[in-house]
Amino acid sequence: MSNRLGELLVREKRISLEQLRTAQETQRRDKVSLGYALARQGVISDDEITEFLSAQYRVQSIDLSNYEIDPDVMKLISHEVCTRHKVVPVSRAGSALIVAMVDPSNLHAIDDIKFLTGYNVEPVVASEAAILAKLEQGNAAPEISYDDIMDGFDEEDIDFTGSEEDVNIMDLERASGDAPVVRLCNAILLNAIKKGASDIHIEPYEKSLRVRYRIDGVLSEEMRPPLKMKNAISSRIKIMSSLDIAERRLPQDGRIKLKMGKGREMDFRVSVLPTLFGEKIVMRLLDKSNLQLDMTKLGFDPEPLKDFKDNIHRPYGMVLVTGPTGSGKTTTLYSALAELNTIDTNISTAEDPVEFNLAGINQVNMHDDIGLNFAASLRSFLRQDPDIIMVGEIRDFETAEIAIKAALTGHMVLSTLHTNDAPSTVTRLLNMGVEPFLVTASVNLVVAQRLARRICSDCKQPTTYTDQAMLDVGFKQAELRELKCMKGTGCATCGDTGYKGRVALYEVMPFRDQLKELVLQGCSTAELKQEMIRIGIVSLRMAGLAKVRAGMTTIEEVLRCTTSDTN
């Protein structure tokens, strides 16, 4: 279909020949469809391609996201056939089967389905993303019941009532292999994937053991296993992540790789921390299939996106991304690297740890215990003829100094810092000991970001706030009358939270001459922030308010994620 689609789009003047060739190169390099490559370029969206094919082949288009498909209809075509041809059976009418297709002209697929089902196929067109999402949804495993697992567990089987030192290692190994323990640990991992959690917390206390998931940035309790299981669970997780089960006094870090079929893999980054009442385990879920590398889909507004792209494409300098843990810094950096990753560039990254493997990029994992830290890696990179360097985090003066020298000697440097907003990043660098003139000479742009929870689309309802509350958060008096705020009431889709998914808030601060002058004069963070707003740069709070106006998030979420611009 790719060639045919490309020719049609060029013939109808929807894209240029040059845009088609660029997309075809991306298609070959990243092994993606042409439609995806064009959407990634920002040339044409998935919906526009669907509408175009609908008009071209005179078949109806369908929005699968709002379509509930009968499970019996889904079973008519195997998941393997649906995935191969990128089709979804939608409904059945007598001897006809209505099938949503990415390519309605694919006669081979139509003949295949007709032969396998015995129905006459009536094609409709849908976007590739919507079809793949529906297939993923239809193939999702049902949620595992913790009660069913615990029914098979006899608390008398495992009993560790003595001190931690008294626990026999052989007992731990036997307990960790016990069927209910294995099933419980598997259920905790699989349900976390199903619910879209980003982290799993297993926390022992004096009289209880609890499991919590972080979903959309907020922790919620999942279950409370029997306290007697704490050592068996921690041992099982340690065995799965190749850690030392005999070591219970020191922190340990490991990794679990879970194969889920269909070529999909899920990585869990495991951290074990000895606490007063046992070992606390935190697992970070790393799903490469959900990694968003398309900059146009990250949530940037058009003007900040242009500033960001312009600055990462400069031949040298430094671009810094700031924000707390879990704010999406890694995703933003990886999307920038994907944008810059061409055949004629040498890209090296120093990460702690490497979260996702990116083809065509030299990624180095940090090992502080043997002296391989960010500073040592940076020194080595400079001897490796690099064009672009990514440093996971600037933590100290040594790393900052080498990164700045690299930025001043003809390299593009991307990195992160833990600061509250873009202006305070400058103060942080100065506090590390970097000279003001080096900051102004090397830093091209600073991005601060947060992730606010998105209102659930299934239970979204208009809501009202007092005028004073609206003014306090930052809205102007003039817009209060026209402003319509939304809120989720809570439903089964969002787990009664009123939120489903997250939306990114960005503060993109190009280092313009006015800001550089203030830094050289030794101004405060507050003065820098006021000047940033004065010259028209959108702050985090302003970005949050824009999302409230658009009905994407709530005032409560903006207050949770951002601080006032007047403080």
Beta strands, then each sheet from edge to edge (+ up, - down):
strand 1: 87-93
strand 2: 96-101
strand 3: 120-125
strand 4: 197-204
strand 5: 209-215
strand 6: 218-223
strand 7: 252-259
strand 8: 265-275
strand 9: 278-286
strand 10: 317-322
strand 11: 347-351
strand 12: 362-365
strand 13: 388-391
strand 14: 412-417
strand 15: 443-455
strand 16: 460-463
strand 17: 485-488
strand 18: 499-510
sheet 1: 1+ 2- 3-
sheet 2: 6+ 5- 4+ 9- 8+ 7-
sheet 3: 12+ 11+ 13+ 14+ 10+ 15+ 18-
sheet 4: 16+ 17-
end
